[in-house]
């Protein structure tokens, strides 16, 4: 006999003026089940989560907890009933340490009292996901994005949820940590917790979910057991039209021959960070950087863009050894390097400024390459199908996927010869991913040399012409063609020889 739902939504709608974010949705969360929610940006997923978590109130319809209608005045009301949401946008206070962040709003804590027993639980959880290196006295703002996301997850788990909502909560984590987090989530499910899981990574959904619901344009399209539909069928449900393949076809670089070398590094090194990195970026090719988080991949991109000090070794652009001491030099037309950072909201954009002001930023101080006016960016914005209400609006008004399109467009308008990207599709819906993949392939075909850092091994396999796997600041495997497989990527990421893994 099926257990009664912990939470139900009956004919719930949410409207913002003339805009309908959610339309007459009936949905339930039952104990001992991991329920994945899929949909493009704007499909209604975030609205659904925020209603459950008490962040917003429905325009109509009922939210029912344990069989009784409820009205949440705030997330605290939802939390008191055991509904805990871990959003993609971190709620941590960067200037406080890990300990203080964990104790804030923890069960049993309040004015003039702190339940410090949760710190032992939190430390145990950190150890279980392989993040015991995160210290309680560490300032959160000094942690990597991945470590901050782990702290956010632990902060939610120590609240003993009855309904745990994970909104893209694994998007910054490497494969090993993700699997360990999944083990914790499965353990919660086995204890009777209901889990809602949002992810744009299909292999994560396949590995974790018991049931899947697909949303499109604010409506619930279908709910089905995991495994009942193929990958392509699920994509069709999400976008409302067939997508034959998420990734564009890769050219056969073996038959086409080597492209012209655009950028080459020789024994690039930084004390305690990089050790002898030698890469060759060519016209017409997308070169991938993979491996576990924190092995030096981001440092490579930052070194090439002039963001690192103490860089040894050489960087040659178009065959000439070139010093790149700063981003201003890197983006100069004579070198032509553009960098799309990992955290678009804080490193890629100024949220309080308009879309146009953000688009114009890279051109400042760039002789002969300073775009003027919105028309300069129109070809790129149209190509990426940016959805906006006017370039004068703040960039913060855009969805995450559309913000990433702004970051891409502002650099592509400078026509760089080298494009460095750090996880450009993290937390982005499948249709926007498809647009970005197609654009990257088109840019490569047009002559741009692309270096793509990605934590999604499907991108390495299906998008990259070559893949370099980094471990401990060194490239431990260079994969091409049919050797770019999930098995080889994971083996190299763990510093297991590819040949050895192939015979495992």
Secondary structure, 3 states (H helix, E strand, C coil): CCCCEEEEEEEEEEEECCEEEEEEEEEEEECCEEEEEECCCCCCHHHHHHHHHCCCCCCEEEEEECCEEECCCCHHHHHHCCEEEECCCCCCCCCCEHHHHHHCCCCCCECCECCCHHHHHHHHHHHHCCCCCCCCCCEHHHCCHHHHHHHHHHHHHCCCCCEEEEECCCCCCCHHHHHHHHHHHHHHHHCCCEEEEECCCHHHHHHHCCEEEEEECCEEEEEEECCCCCHHHHHHHHHCCCCCCCCCCCCCHHHHCCCCEEEEEEEEEECCCEEEECCEEECCCEEEEECCCCCCHHHHHHHHCCCCCCCEEEEEECCEECCCCCHHHHCCCCCCEEEECCCHHHHHCCCCCEHHHHHHHHHCCCCCCCCCCCHHHHHHHHHCCCCCCCCCCEHHHCCHHHHHHHHHHHHHCCCCCEEEEECCCCCCCHHHHHHHHHHHHHHHHCCCEEEEECCCHHHHHHHCCEEEEEECCEEEEEEEHHHCCHHHHHHHHCCCCHHHHHCC
